[in-house]
Amino acid sequence: MTDEKKASDPRKIKSVRRMKEIMTNYYIGAKTARENGKKVAWITSGGPVEPLIAMDVIPVYPENHGAMIGATKMGVDLCEKAEEMGYSRDLCSYARADIACATINGGPIGGLPEPDFLVCCNNICGTVLKWYEVVARYYNVPLFILDTPFVHGKFTDAAKKYVIQQINEYIEFLENVCGKKADPDRMDEVGRLSVEAQRLWQKVLDAAAHKPAPISAFDAFFHLALIVTLRGTQETVDYYKGLSTEMEERIANNIAMVKNEKYRLLWDNLPVWYRTRWLSEKFASHDACLVADTYTSAWSGVLHLIDEDNFLESMAVAYSSVYINISLDMMIDTLKKMIKKYDADGLVMHSNRSCKPYSLGQYDLSRMVAKQIGIPTLIIEADMVDERSFSESQIETRIDAFMETLKA
């Protein structure tokens, strides 16, 4: 497709340009933070960012950077460099790529700005603990670790008390490293903006319940950036208001992301960042649209647990209850609700070599979905950043065979 045709393609989401502007300005701000008297904190993607925003600290996400490395196809070189440094190929490719990148100021944006301190929450995996310890030693900066218990079923009062205590310690830690007291009114304001942004983000995702879907999971992977990076800011709220309005306009004008949409699929696990376009086009060639996913909905899937009038305490429960920190029984309930909401005909699971917590249990979930819902599952074996774990011919064959079962 020529550039001229791309520009006139009605399926192109107009908000993409605004997102790029915001993220460019955000990284410029992070890179020039010290010149402007601001502090930078590296934080895990599942970590509580709202207190950082309230304390006027710029949050930076090594995992987001890892996704950029994957999308720009720099993953293999950086992962191999990390392996030469002694890190096993079995480790998370986000961690390997970012650790290697820090030593050479490489990657798509010339390396991340050096952190003043680190914030690590283990609600997404255990790897982040050692990863952030390595980074803390490398930059010689303080590290705060927020430990969230695994949620097997009911989140107990003891577990809630345990995490709330750590949230309070987190605020004290920020006050010490920032050299100022936290403003409760500012914290409340950031909490309200965070909740509003999450509601708007979920509204954007819910637009895909319409037939045909005006947005796909592959588009959601891109538009996710702000809800991860800057939730709690007015800019994020304004962006998702605009994106939500655009979705409403697309529905009114019957604009489908996949032409001739016939099959609706649900995606599980992180994206294959270096092959998102190829996968999108491959499924579209079968008139199939990935209408939803468990990954992008994780940042709004715990909204029902948040009390806006008691944000700090309720976020202790919410941050502990994200999708990959819950039991398989709770995961299957989430999948069943999503399959029903989006009227999915099949489930596509990315068995991700890098993300063990997300991938372990997928075969059990696949059997549960077949037994309890009666829809087929396709399991794709790959990696989110390291292209050496992706076999295009094998995956293409599996997709073709899977789609034939749906068409039969």
Secondary structure, 3 states (H helix, E strand, C coil): CCHHHHHHCCCCCCHHHHHHHHHHHHHHHHHCCHHHCCCEEEECCCCCCHHHHHCCCEEECHHHHHHHHHHCCCHHHHHHHHHHCCCCCCCCHHHHHHHHHHHHCCCCCCCCCCCCEEEEECCCCCHHHHHHHHHHHHHCCCEEEECCCCECCCCCHHHHHHHHHHHHHHHHHHHHHHCCCCCHHHHHHHHHHHHHHHHHHHHHHHHHHCCCCCCCHHHHHHHCHHHHHCCCCHHHHHHHHHHHHHHHHHHHCCCCCCCCCCEEEEEECCCCHHHHHHHHHHHHCCCEEEEEECCHHHHCCCHHHCCHHHHHHHHHHHHHCCHHHECHHHHHHHHHHHHHHCCCCEEEEEEECCCHHHHCCHHHHHHHHHHHCCCCEEEEEECCCCHHHCCHHHHHHHHHHHHHHHHC
